[in-house]
Amino acid sequence: MKIPLGLWEGSTENATLVSMLLADLVDRGLDPSQAILFVIDGGKALRRGI
């Protein structure tokens, strides 16, 4: 089962938008000191943002 954690609108996918998305997840309780597995579609902006 897939559960969306957030949705952010932008004109394009870029590293800044991805960084904002991740910062919001941390603000909402995601613990960055824990191991996190990221599965991405190969987008360069996602890789840079992570």
C-alpha positions, 0 to 999 in steps of 0.5 A: 500500500502506498501512502502519500506523505505530501504534495507540493506544486511547482512549475518544474521538479527542481532540487529546491522544491525537493529540499523544501519537501524533505524539510517539511517532512522533518518539521512534521516529525521525520527523524533524519538521524534514523536510516531512511531508504529513498526509492526514486525514479532517477530524477536528477533533482530528486537525487540532488535534493536528497 
